[in-house]
Amino acid sequence: MTRRDSSSLPARLLQAWRANPVAVKALSFGLIGVINSAVDFAVFALGYYYFGLSILASQLIAWSIAVTGSYVMNSTITFAAESGRRLEARAYVTFVFAQVAGFLANTATVLVASLFMPVWAGKLLAIGASFAVNFSLSHFVVFRRR
C-alpha cells in the first residue's frame, strides 16, 4: 500500500461521515452497544448463575447498569452534537424511559428463546433484537436535533 493510499483512508472516512451521518451514528451506537452488551451479559450471568436470581431479576439489574453506561457514552460520543456532551438528569430520565421499549423487546426475546435454547443463547439473541429499538428511539426521540 502506498503512502497516498493510506492517507486517503481518513479522507474517505470523513467523506462517509458527512455523506451518511445516520449510518455512522448507528455504527458508533453499535460499538458502544458492544461494550454495554458485555456489561449487560456479565451482570446478567452473575445474577442468574452465581447469585441464583430469576431471569427477570437478573435482567432488570443488568439492564439498569448497562443503560446508564449507554446514556453516558452515547451522550458524549454518538450524540455529542445533539447533547452538547452534557449529562443532564432530564435527558437521562428521557433516555431511560425511551429504552424501556428496548428492555421489553430484550426481555420478551430472552424469555421466549429460553423455552427453546439455553438461557445464555437466548440472552445473546435478545441483545441483538433490542438494538434496533434502542437506536431508533435514541436517534429519533431522545437525541433529536431541537
VENUR-V97795 format. One line per field, one symbol per residue. ss: DSSP state (A for helix, B for strand, O for the rest). psi: psi as a letter, one per 40 degrees, with the letter a starting at -180 (. if undefined). Layout:
ss=???
psi=???
This chain:
ss=OOAAAAAAAAAAAAAAAAAOAAAAAAAAAAAAAAAAAAAAAAAAAAAAAAOOOOAAAAAAAAAAAAAAAAAAAAAAAAOAAAAOOOOOAAAAAAAAAAAAAAAAAAAAAAAAAOOOOOAAAAAAAAAAAAAAAAAAAAAAAAOOOO
psi=hiddddeedddddddddddgddddddddddddddddddddddddddddddefiidddddddddddddddddddddecdfdddeefihiddddddddddeddddddddddddddedeiidddddddddddedddddddddecdfih.
